[in-house]
């Protein structure tokens, strides 16, 4: 097994589980990727080289505090992307005014 950061898997699972509940004006793949990247930059890596190590880290993140840390970073990252997305947002459709 090659070296992997198990937190990448955990963060991606948490992001996908909570994506529909985040208050973002844009839910495109670019914004999702930006949220994920910000999360990963804020979380400490958890590298392993064995399947046993992967299981150990995943069990650790069943702990409420460890999961809370990931959720906290998700909320912070989503807030950053909501305020300043990396692309222009489409203008909302404005209904025509009847004259």
WOBEL-V378306 format. One record per residue. N is the residue number from 1. RES is the residue in one small letter. PSI is psi in whole degrees, -180 to 180 (* if undefined). NEAR is the number of other C-alpha atoms within 8 Angstrom. Layout:
n = [N & N]
res = [RES & RES]
psi = [PSI & PSI]
near = [NEAR & NEAR]
//
This chain:
n = [1 & 2 & 3 & 4 & 5 & 6 & 7 & 8 & 9 & 10 & 11 & 12 & 13 & 14 & 15 & 16 & 17 & 18 & 19 & 20 & 21 & 22 & 23 & 24 & 25 & 26 & 27 & 28 & 29 & 30 & 31 & 32 & 33 & 34 & 35 & 36 & 37 & 38 & 39 & 40 & 41 & 42 & 43 & 44 & 45 & 46 & 47 & 48 & 49 & 50 & 51 & 52 & 53 & 54 & 55 & 56 & 57 & 58 & 59 & 60 & 61 & 62 & 63 & 64 & 65 & 66 & 67 & 68 & 69 & 70 & 71 & 72 & 73 & 74 & 75 & 76 & 77 & 78 & 79 & 80 & 81 & 82 & 83 & 84 & 85 & 86 & 87 & 88 & 89 & 90 & 91 & 92 & 93 & 94 & 95 & 96 & 97 & 98 & 99]
res = [x & x & x & x & x & x & x & x & x & x & x & x & x & x & x & x & x & x & x & x & x & x & x & x & x & x & x & x & x & x & x & x & x & x & x & x & x & x & x & x & x & x & x & x & x & x & x & x & x & x & x & x & x & x & x & x & x & x & x & x & x & x & x & x & x & x & x & x & x & x & x & x & x & x & x & x & x & x & x & x & x & x & x & x & x & x & x & x & x & x & x & x & x & x & x & x & x & x & x]
psi = [136 & 169 & 131 & 151 & 103 & -26 & -25 & -44 & -46 & -47 & -40 & -41 & -44 & -44 & -48 & -37 & -33 & -1 & -45 & -16 & -3 & 144 & 81 & 140 & -19 & 132 & 31 & 169 & -33 & -47 & -39 & -44 & -37 & -42 & -45 & -45 & -43 & -40 & -50 & -34 & -26 & -21 & 144 & 139 & 151 & 85 & 142 & 161 & 4 & 159 & -35 & -39 & -41 & -46 & -43 & -47 & -42 & -38 & -40 & -37 & 3 & -16 & 135 & -42 & -42 & -43 & -38 & -39 & -41 & -43 & -37 & -44 & -34 & -47 & -44 & -44 & -42 & -37 & -42 & -47 & -35 & -40 & -38 & 79 & 156 & 7 & 158 & 141 & 144 & 146 & 139 & 149 & 124 & 123 & 144 & 142 & 126 & 135 & *]
near = [5 & 5 & 8 & 7 & 10 & 13 & 11 & 8 & 8 & 9 & 12 & 9 & 8 & 10 & 10 & 8 & 7 & 8 & 7 & 6 & 5 & 8 & 6 & 9 & 5 & 7 & 7 & 6 & 6 & 7 & 12 & 9 & 8 & 10 & 12 & 13 & 8 & 9 & 13 & 12 & 7 & 7 & 9 & 6 & 8 & 8 & 9 & 11 & 10 & 9 & 8 & 6 & 9 & 11 & 8 & 8 & 10 & 10 & 8 & 8 & 9 & 8 & 8 & 7 & 6 & 10 & 10 & 8 & 8 & 12 & 9 & 8 & 11 & 12 & 9 & 8 & 12 & 12 & 9 & 9 & 13 & 11 & 6 & 6 & 10 & 8 & 4 & 5 & 6 & 4 & 4 & 4 & 4 & 4 & 4 & 4 & 4 & 3 & 2]
//
